[in-house]
Amino acid sequence: MPLIFRYKGFVIRFWYCFEERRRHVHAISDDANVKIWLEPEISVASVKGRINESMLNELLQEVKRNEQLCRDAWDQYIGQ
C-alpha cells in the first residue's frame, strides 16, 4: 500500500482493511507498528512492538503536520 512519508526510521503508510473504514495510517519501523487514527482527531489507535513515549509523541506531531497529505493519500487510493 502507499507510502505517504518517512520520519526518523519510520515509514508512514496505510493499507486498507474492509473491516476498518475510518481513516488511519501506520507508522512502521523495525521495532514497532503504530496505528494512528486521522479521525475524528489524530490519536493513537494501537501500538505493537517497542517504542518510547517521546518517539510516540513525535510521530503524532509529525502526522499532525502532514495530516492533509495523509487524508489526500487515503482519499485518492481508497476514496471517501
C-alpha positions as CSV (number, residue, x, y, z in Angstrom):
1,M,0.0,0.0,0.0
2,P,1.0,3.6,-0.5
3,L,3.9,5.1,1.4
4,I,3.0,8.6,2.4
5,F,6.2,9.8,4.1
6,R,9.2,8.8,6.2
7,Y,10.2,10.1,9.6
8,K,13.2,9.1,11.7
9,G,13.3,5.4,10.7
10,F,9.5,5.1,10.4
11,V,7.6,4.8,7.2
12,I,4.1,6.2,7.4
13,R,1.7,4.4,5.1
14,F,-1.7,2.8,5.1
15,W,-3.3,-0.4,4.0
16,Y,-7.0,-0.9,3.5
17,C,-8.9,-3.3,5.6
18,F,-12.5,-3.9,4.8
19,E,-13.4,-4.1,8.5
20,E,-12.0,-0.6,9.2
21,R,-13.2,2.2,7.1
22,R,-12.1,5.0,9.4
23,R,-9.1,6.9,8.0
24,H,-5.8,5.9,9.7
25,V,-2.1,5.4,9.0
26,H,0.5,3.1,10.3
27,A,4.0,4.3,11.4
28,I,6.2,1.3,10.9
29,S,9.8,0.7,11.9
30,D,11.9,-2.4,12.6
31,D,10.7,-2.4,16.2
32,A,7.2,-1.0,16.2
33,N,3.9,-0.7,14.3
34,V,1.8,2.3,15.5
35,K,-1.7,2.7,14.1
36,I,-2.8,6.3,14.2
37,W,-6.4,7.5,13.7
38,L,-6.8,10.5,11.4
39,E,-10.4,11.0,12.5
40,P,-12.3,12.3,14.4
41,E,-8.9,13.6,15.6
42,I,-5.3,12.4,15.4
43,S,-4.7,9.8,18.1
44,V,-3.1,6.5,18.8
45,A,-5.2,3.5,17.9
46,S,-2.8,0.8,18.8
47,V,0.9,0.1,19.4
48,K,2.6,-3.2,18.6
49,G,6.3,-3.6,19.5
50,R,8.6,-1.3,21.3
51,I,8.5,2.5,21.1
52,N,9.2,5.0,23.8
53,E,6.7,7.7,24.7
54,S,8.9,10.5,23.4
55,M,9.0,9.0,19.9
56,L,5.3,8.2,20.0
57,N,4.6,11.8,20.7
58,E,6.9,12.9,17.9
59,L,5.1,10.6,15.5
60,L,1.8,12.1,16.4
61,Q,3.1,15.6,15.9
62,E,4.6,14.6,12.5
63,V,1.3,13.1,11.4
64,K,-0.5,16.2,12.5
65,R,1.9,18.3,10.4
66,N,1.2,16.1,7.5
67,E,-2.5,15.5,8.1
68,Q,-3.7,16.8,4.8
69,L,-1.1,14.8,2.9
70,C,-2.3,11.6,4.8
71,R,-6.0,12.4,4.2
72,D,-5.4,13.2,0.5
73,A,-3.5,9.9,0.0
74,W,-6.3,7.9,1.7
75,D,-9.0,9.6,-0.4
76,Q,-7.0,9.2,-3.6
77,Y,-6.3,5.5,-3.1
78,I,-9.4,4.3,-1.3
79,G,-12.0,7.0,-1.9
80,Q,-14.3,8.7,0.6
